[in-house]
Protein backbone atom coordinates (compact mmCIF):
# COMPACT_ATOMS: atom_id res chain seq x y z
CA UNK A 1 0.00 0.00 0.00
CA UNK A 2 1.42 3.39 -0.99
CA UNK A 3 0.99 6.77 0.68
CA UNK A 4 -1.93 8.85 -0.57
CA UNK A 5 -1.57 12.00 -2.63
CA UNK A 6 -0.59 14.83 -0.23
CA UNK A 7 -3.41 17.04 0.94
CA UNK A 8 -3.70 20.75 0.16
CA UNK A 9 -2.92 23.56 2.60
CA UNK A 10 -0.03 24.93 4.61
CA UNK A 11 2.65 22.35 5.41
CA UNK A 12 4.06 22.15 8.93
CA UNK A 13 7.57 20.73 8.43
CA UNK A 14 8.51 20.62 12.13
CA UNK A 15 6.46 18.24 14.27
CA UNK A 16 7.31 15.18 16.30
CA UNK A 17 5.99 11.65 16.69
CA UNK A 18 7.21 8.48 18.37
CA UNK A 19 5.29 5.22 18.79
CA UNK A 20 4.95 3.91 22.32
CA UNK A 21 6.81 0.76 21.32
CA UNK A 22 9.95 2.89 20.87
CA UNK A 23 9.66 4.97 24.07
CA UNK A 24 12.66 3.04 25.43
CA UNK A 25 14.86 5.14 23.09
CA UNK A 26 17.99 3.87 21.30
CA UNK A 27 21.09 2.66 23.13
CA UNK A 28 23.25 5.53 24.30
CA UNK A 29 20.43 8.09 24.33
CA UNK A 30 21.43 10.94 26.66
CA UNK A 31 18.00 11.04 28.32
CA UNK A 32 15.17 8.70 29.06
CA UNK A 33 13.61 6.32 28.64
CA UNK A 34 10.32 8.00 27.83
CA UNK A 35 7.36 6.82 29.83
CA UNK A 36 3.68 7.50 30.41
CA UNK A 37 2.42 8.52 33.85
CA UNK A 38 -1.33 8.94 34.06
CA UNK A 39 -1.54 10.24 30.50
CA UNK A 40 1.43 12.61 30.79
CA UNK A 41 4.76 12.05 29.06
CA UNK A 42 8.03 11.88 30.98
CA UNK A 43 11.63 11.67 29.81
CA UNK A 44 13.13 9.61 32.58
CA UNK A 45 11.85 11.51 35.63
CA UNK A 46 11.56 14.81 33.75
CA UNK A 47 7.97 15.84 32.99
CA UNK A 48 7.63 17.03 29.40
CA UNK A 49 4.37 18.91 30.08
CA UNK A 50 2.55 17.23 27.21
CA UNK A 51 -0.06 14.50 26.96
CA UNK A 52 1.37 11.15 25.92
CA UNK A 53 -1.21 10.82 23.15
CA UNK A 54 0.02 14.07 21.60
CA UNK A 55 3.36 12.39 20.86
CA UNK A 56 2.22 8.90 19.96
CA UNK A 57 -1.35 9.01 18.63
CA UNK A 58 -1.89 9.97 14.99
CA UNK A 59 -5.55 10.84 15.62
CA UNK A 60 -4.52 13.43 18.21
CA UNK A 61 -1.97 14.86 15.75
CA UNK A 62 -4.54 15.18 12.96
CA UNK A 63 -7.07 16.72 15.35
CA UNK A 64 -4.50 19.36 16.31
CA UNK A 65 -3.81 20.03 12.62
CA UNK A 66 -7.48 20.78 12.02
CA UNK A 67 -7.51 23.16 14.97
CA UNK A 68 -4.35 24.94 13.77
CA UNK A 69 -5.28 25.16 10.10
CA UNK A 70 -2.44 22.89 8.98
CA UNK A 71 -3.01 20.95 5.76
CA UNK A 72 -0.05 18.56 5.97
CA UNK A 73 2.18 17.79 8.94
CA UNK A 74 5.66 16.35 8.44
CA UNK A 75 6.55 14.07 11.34
CA UNK A 76 10.04 13.42 12.64
CA UNK A 77 11.41 11.77 15.75
CA UNK A 78 11.94 13.81 18.90
CA UNK A 79 15.66 14.57 18.98
CA UNK A 80 16.39 12.43 22.03
CA UNK A 81 15.34 9.44 19.85
CA UNK A 82 18.17 10.00 17.36
CA UNK A 83 20.39 6.85 17.40
CA UNK A 84 23.85 8.28 18.05
CA UNK A 85 25.72 5.00 18.37
CA UNK A 86 27.32 2.90 15.67
CA UNK A 87 26.07 -0.44 16.98
CA UNK A 88 23.55 -2.81 15.42
CA UNK A 89 20.94 -1.90 18.01
CA UNK A 90 20.94 1.70 16.79
CA UNK A 91 20.43 0.58 13.19
CA UNK A 92 17.57 -1.66 14.32
CA UNK A 93 15.96 1.20 16.23
CA UNK A 94 16.15 3.50 13.21
CA UNK A 95 14.63 0.82 10.98
CA UNK A 96 11.81 0.20 13.46
CA UNK A 97 11.03 3.92 13.63
CA UNK A 98 11.13 4.41 9.87
CA UNK A 99 8.88 1.39 9.29
CA UNK A 100 6.34 2.53 11.87
CA UNK A 101 6.41 6.11 10.54
CA UNK A 102 5.76 4.95 6.97
CA UNK A 103 2.76 2.98 8.20
CA UNK A 104 1.32 6.02 9.98
CA UNK A 105 1.81 8.18 6.89
CA UNK A 106 0.11 5.58 4.69
CA UNK A 107 -2.97 5.55 6.95
CA UNK A 108 -3.32 9.34 7.02
CA UNK A 109 -4.92 9.96 3.60
CA UNK A 110 -2.26 12.47 2.53
CA UNK A 111 -2.36 14.54 5.73
CA UNK A 112 1.02 13.31 6.99
CA UNK A 113 4.52 12.90 5.59
CA UNK A 114 7.60 11.57 7.33
CA UNK A 115 11.29 12.25 7.87
CA UNK A 116 13.23 9.15 8.81
CA UNK A 117 16.23 8.73 11.09
CA UNK A 118 19.53 6.93 10.64
CA UNK A 119 21.95 5.40 13.09
CA UNK A 120 25.22 7.33 13.03
CA UNK A 121 27.32 4.33 12.12
CA UNK A 122 29.72 3.47 9.30
CA UNK A 123 29.49 5.30 5.97
CA UNK A 124 28.33 2.11 4.26
CA UNK A 125 25.57 1.56 6.80
CA UNK A 126 24.45 5.20 6.64
CA UNK A 127 24.24 4.99 2.85
CA UNK A 128 22.19 1.80 3.08
CA UNK A 129 19.82 3.38 5.61
CA UNK A 130 19.36 6.54 3.54
CA UNK A 131 18.79 4.51 0.39
CA UNK A 132 16.05 2.58 2.19
CA UNK A 133 14.41 5.85 3.29
CA UNK A 134 14.55 7.17 -0.28
CA UNK A 135 12.74 4.04 -1.44
CA UNK A 136 9.97 4.21 1.16
CA UNK A 137 6.63 5.74 0.20
CA UNK A 138 5.69 8.71 2.40
CA UNK A 139 9.22 9.34 3.71
CA UNK A 140 10.65 12.45 2.07
CA UNK A 141 13.87 12.99 3.96
CA UNK A 142 15.88 12.53 7.13
CA UNK A 143 16.11 14.35 10.45
CA UNK A 144 19.57 14.71 12.02
CA UNK A 145 21.27 16.47 14.92
CA UNK A 146 23.44 19.55 14.26
CA UNK A 147 26.44 18.40 16.29
CA UNK A 148 27.74 14.98 17.35
CA UNK A 149 30.79 14.26 19.50
CA UNK A 150 32.32 17.66 18.89
CA UNK A 151 31.78 17.56 15.12
CA UNK A 152 29.18 19.17 12.90
CA UNK A 153 27.96 19.03 9.31
CA UNK A 154 31.36 19.73 7.74
CA UNK A 155 33.07 16.52 8.82
CA UNK A 156 32.56 12.91 9.81
CA UNK A 157 29.27 11.06 9.77
CA UNK A 158 27.09 14.18 9.53
CA UNK A 159 28.96 15.32 6.42
CA UNK A 160 28.43 11.88 4.92
CA UNK A 161 24.71 12.03 5.68
CA UNK A 162 24.13 15.39 4.02
CA UNK A 163 26.29 14.43 1.04
CA UNK A 164 24.36 11.21 0.49
CA UNK A 165 21.01 12.93 1.12
CA UNK A 166 21.83 15.41 -1.65
CA UNK A 167 22.72 12.56 -4.01
CA UNK A 168 19.52 10.66 -3.20
CA UNK A 169 17.26 13.72 -3.35
CA UNK A 170 16.27 13.56 0.32
CA UNK A 171 15.38 16.64 2.35
CA UNK A 172 17.45 17.14 5.53
CA UNK A 173 15.92 18.60 8.68
CA UNK A 174 18.43 19.68 11.35
CA UNK A 175 17.09 19.55 14.92
CA UNK A 176 19.18 20.38 18.02
CA UNK A 177 19.73 17.73 20.67
CA UNK A 178 19.57 20.08 23.69
CA UNK A 179 23.06 19.12 24.83
CA UNK A 180 23.64 20.14 28.42
CA UNK A 181 26.56 22.17 29.79
CA UNK A 182 27.24 22.98 33.46
CA UNK A 183 26.56 26.69 32.97
CA UNK A 184 23.17 25.84 31.44
CA UNK A 185 22.02 23.60 34.28
CA UNK A 186 19.35 26.03 35.56
CA UNK A 187 16.31 27.81 34.12
CA UNK A 188 15.93 25.46 31.12
CA UNK A 189 18.99 27.13 29.56
CA UNK A 190 20.02 23.92 27.79
CA UNK A 191 16.99 24.60 25.62
CA UNK A 192 16.69 28.39 25.74
CA UNK A 193 20.37 28.98 24.90
CA UNK A 194 21.68 25.54 23.94
CA UNK A 195 19.26 24.79 21.11
CA UNK A 196 19.86 28.07 19.22
CA UNK A 197 23.63 27.76 19.68
CA UNK A 198 23.71 24.18 18.39
CA UNK A 199 21.79 25.20 15.30
CA UNK A 200 23.93 28.27 14.60
CA UNK A 201 27.03 26.08 14.94
CA UNK A 202 25.73 23.75 12.24
CA UNK A 203 24.76 26.61 9.91
CA UNK A 204 28.21 28.20 10.28
CA UNK A 205 30.08 24.97 9.63
CA UNK A 206 27.97 24.10 6.59
CA UNK A 207 28.44 27.57 5.12
CA UNK A 208 32.04 28.45 6.02
CA UNK A 209 33.39 25.03 5.05
CA UNK A 210 32.07 25.55 1.55
CA UNK A 211 30.08 22.31 1.80
CA UNK A 212 26.77 23.88 0.81
CA UNK A 213 28.33 25.21 -2.39
CA UNK A 214 29.81 21.76 -3.02
CA UNK A 215 26.27 20.33 -2.72
CA UNK A 216 24.01 22.66 -4.70
CA UNK A 217 21.27 20.00 -4.74
CA UNK A 218 21.18 19.78 -0.94
CA UNK A 219 17.81 20.83 0.46
CA UNK A 220 18.40 21.50 4.15
CA UNK A 221 16.27 23.22 6.78
CA UNK A 222 17.38 24.60 10.13
CA UNK A 223 14.73 24.77 12.81
CA UNK A 224 13.77 27.36 15.40
CA UNK A 225 14.34 30.05 12.79
CA UNK A 226 17.99 29.08 12.42
CA UNK A 227 18.72 29.62 16.10
CA UNK A 228 21.28 32.39 16.63
CA UNK A 229 22.45 32.38 13.01
CA UNK A 230 20.34 35.27 11.65
CA UNK A 231 21.62 37.63 14.33
CA UNK A 232 25.24 36.63 13.70
CA UNK A 233 25.41 36.95 9.93
CA UNK A 234 26.93 40.44 9.99
CA UNK A 235 29.70 39.16 12.24
CA UNK A 236 30.28 36.14 10.02
CA UNK A 237 30.49 38.33 6.91
CA UNK A 238 33.01 40.60 8.63
CA UNK A 239 35.11 37.63 9.73
CA UNK A 240 34.96 36.16 6.21
CA UNK A 241 36.37 39.41 4.80
CA UNK A 242 38.96 39.89 7.54
CA UNK A 243 40.43 36.44 8.12
CA UNK A 244 41.50 33.65 5.80
CA UNK A 245 40.87 31.01 8.47
CA UNK A 246 37.29 32.22 8.89
CA UNK A 247 36.69 31.88 5.15
CA UNK A 248 37.54 28.19 5.24
CA UNK A 249 36.36 26.80 1.92
CA UNK A 250 33.59 29.35 1.45
CA UNK A 251 33.95 31.33 -1.80
CA UNK A 252 30.92 33.57 -1.16
CA UNK A 253 29.89 35.84 1.67
CA UNK A 254 28.16 33.74 4.36
CA UNK A 255 25.04 35.87 3.99
CA UNK A 256 24.85 34.90 0.31
CA UNK A 257 25.10 31.18 1.09
CA UNK A 258 22.55 31.39 3.90
CA UNK A 259 20.01 32.60 1.34
CA UNK A 260 20.21 29.07 -0.18
CA UNK A 261 19.09 27.39 3.07
CA UNK A 262 15.62 26.80 4.48
CA UNK A 263 14.43 27.92 7.93
CA UNK A 264 11.23 27.32 9.84
CA UNK A 265 9.04 29.95 11.52
CA UNK A 266 9.42 28.83 15.16
CA UNK A 267 11.09 32.05 16.29
CA UNK A 268 8.71 32.95 19.18
CA UNK A 269 9.19 36.58 18.20
CA UNK A 270 7.79 38.70 15.39
CA UNK A 271 10.93 40.86 14.77
CA UNK A 272 13.05 37.69 14.60
CA UNK A 273 10.79 36.21 11.93
CA UNK A 274 10.80 39.49 10.02
CA UNK A 275 14.63 39.52 10.15
CA UNK A 276 14.68 35.96 8.88
CA UNK A 277 12.55 37.02 5.91
CA UNK A 278 15.10 39.69 5.00
CA UNK A 279 18.05 37.30 5.35
CA UNK A 280 16.72 34.09 3.83
CA UNK A 281 14.06 35.43 1.52
CA UNK A 282 10.43 34.43 1.73
CA UNK A 283 10.93 31.55 -0.70
CA UNK A 284 13.12 29.80 1.90
CA UNK A 285 10.87 30.12 4.96
CA UNK A 286 8.69 27.14 5.86
CA UNK A 287 5.98 26.86 8.48
CA UNK A 288 6.90 24.97 11.64
CA UNK A 289 5.17 24.26 14.93
CA UNK A 290 7.47 22.04 17.06
CA UNK A 291 4.31 20.11 17.99
CA UNK A 292 3.71 18.78 20.65
CA UNK A 293 6.43 20.24 22.89
CA UNK A 294 6.02 23.02 25.44
CA UNK A 295 8.22 25.28 23.30
CA UNK A 296 5.89 24.81 20.32
CA UNK A 297 4.14 27.59 18.44
CA UNK A 298 0.52 26.74 19.26
CA UNK A 299 -0.96 28.63 16.28
CA UNK A 300 1.76 28.16 13.67
CA UNK A 301 -0.05 29.24 10.51
CA UNK A 302 -1.50 32.39 12.05
CA UNK A 303 1.86 33.42 13.52
CA UNK A 304 3.76 32.70 10.31
CA UNK A 305 1.34 34.56 8.05
CA UNK A 306 0.98 37.53 10.38
CA UNK A 307 4.72 38.15 10.64
CA UNK A 308 6.19 36.39 7.59
CA UNK A 309 5.24 34.99 4.19
CA UNK A 310 1.64 34.37 3.17
CA UNK A 311 0.11 30.88 3.04
CA UNK A 312 0.91 30.42 -0.64
CA UNK A 313 4.58 31.30 -0.16
CA UNK A 314 4.89 29.07 2.92
CA UNK A 315 3.37 26.15 1.04
CA UNK A 316 5.50 26.73 -2.05
CA UNK A 317 8.69 26.85 0.05
CA UNK A 318 7.78 23.68 1.95
CA UNK A 319 6.98 21.77 -1.23
CA UNK A 320 10.34 22.83 -2.69
CA UNK A 321 12.22 21.84 0.48
CA UNK A 322 10.50 18.45 0.63
CA UNK A 323 10.98 17.78 -3.08
CA UNK A 324 7.25 17.38 -3.62
CA UNK A 325 7.29 19.01 -7.05
CA UNK A 326 10.26 17.15 -8.44
Buried (B, 14 or more C-beta within 10 A) or exposed (E): EEBBEBBEBBBBBBBBBBBBEBBBBBBBBEBBEBBBEEEBBBBEEEEBEBBBBBBBBBEBBBEBBEEBBBBBBBBBBBBBBBBBBBBEEBBBBBBBBBBBBBBBBBBBEBBBBBBBBBBBBEBEBBBBBBBBBBEBEBBBBBBBBBBBEEEBBBEBBBBBBBBBBBBBEBBBBBBBBBBBEEEBEEEEBBBEBBBBBBBBBBBBBBBBBBBBBEBEEBBBBBBBBBBBBBBBBEEBBEBBEEEEEBBBEBEBBBBBBBBBBBBBBBBBEEEBBEBBBEBBBBEBBBBBBBBBBEEBBEEBBEBBBEBBBEBEBBBBBBBBBBBBEE
